Amino acid sequence: MAKKAATAHQPVISIRISEELRSRLETLKEVIAQKTGQTVSTSEAAKQLLESARDDRLELANLLTEPTDSLLNIRGKAEAHMPLTQAEWALVAYYCAKGAQSFMSTEQGQLSYDSLAEILEAFLAVYAIARRRKKLSLDFLYLMTLPEDKQLAAKEPDDVDSDDLRRVVTRTIQMLRDPAQKRRRPLLAVRNLYTLLDQETFSNIEKLNEVLWPHWNTLWRVCARGHYAVHRKPLRPKPAGDDDDFEAPMQRGLPSQEEGGYRLDLVREEGNDFSPYLHFPGPLAPRYPVTGYARTAEFRRMLEGLDLTRPLAQWKGHYFYAHVGIMENQEFDVNFCACDNGISFVFPMEHWKSIQNLFRRAWQSPDVMQAWDTLALEYGEM
């Protein structure tokens, strides 16, 4: 019997790595999974890093080791009107993808149509100036995250070109901007901007900044949302030491509101945070806290978003649920439930409208609006 030919093997090299490098490789594994949807081993991550060791990719790996500090530095540069590097834009886009995929369990908790549309506009602007590799086109990969297109259905993947991609992205933006066409959101399409900034090269960094600056506000809001979803903390500088706390200025109290027997207090907390506390009428005088920025933002959207004119109309978010019920006298009421702890109330319609008015009036205060805008920079779109 003839001997089988020996199978050629790739040489295997074993090396010791530091904990710092191991941590960076673990982060890179998460990045690859985010981009491809597939998990890879530590050795495969190291192999990909070595094979594609562009300076901007190594810079991105370094930025991801301390993402909160990196993003705060990026925001500082943006506020000072300083240009960002390709890796810094890629980091923002990476957390935008995380933000789009967070709080997806309900339609009301998902990223807004307007933000999705603007991120796709940023993608088109960057795509127009990228030096795309001819041997490996990513156009078909980008299209896989977008709504189906009849013209593309008859094409083979290799026949897809940049004109197809631009046409589908443009049509998707138009759909997202049209209030009459509220279809399922193409949330995975947000990661295309990260893939583009990570995979392609750009001959002119000034041009890259020029096309992305008009979209900065939206990109930052979604990026901050992604950071909060991953790390469960705001993008806020670390507090100063105890010696400095004594010299810190006292924050002004926020105004209270009263209507229909209810009172709304806005209670200052750590850093820039504050939480609404809703005091109910009656002899027991219960108090219901809406703790934290994310819950407060969703509670406000629920108050404005629930359709009070239709019986059985529903509003379901990540933290809260409400629907319009019908009482025995055929008048409407509102059934409210907190999803995480099951606390529920049935509000007569005039009570619900009193709570609506309390929150509206509170957010008309200049002090509240200023505090809320600061929190929006730290937590992002919620």
PyMOL commands that set and color helices and strands:
alter all, ss='L'
color gray80, all
select helices_A, chain A and resi 19-36+42-51+55-65+67-79+86-100+107-109+113-127+139-143+150-153+157-159+162-177+187-199+205-231+242-245+293-305+349-362+366-379
alter helices_A, ss='H'
color red, helices_A
select strands_A, chain A and resi 257-259+262-268+274-279+287-289+314-316+320-326+332-338+344-348
alter strands_A, ss='S'
color yellow, strands_A
deselect
rebuild
show_as cartoon
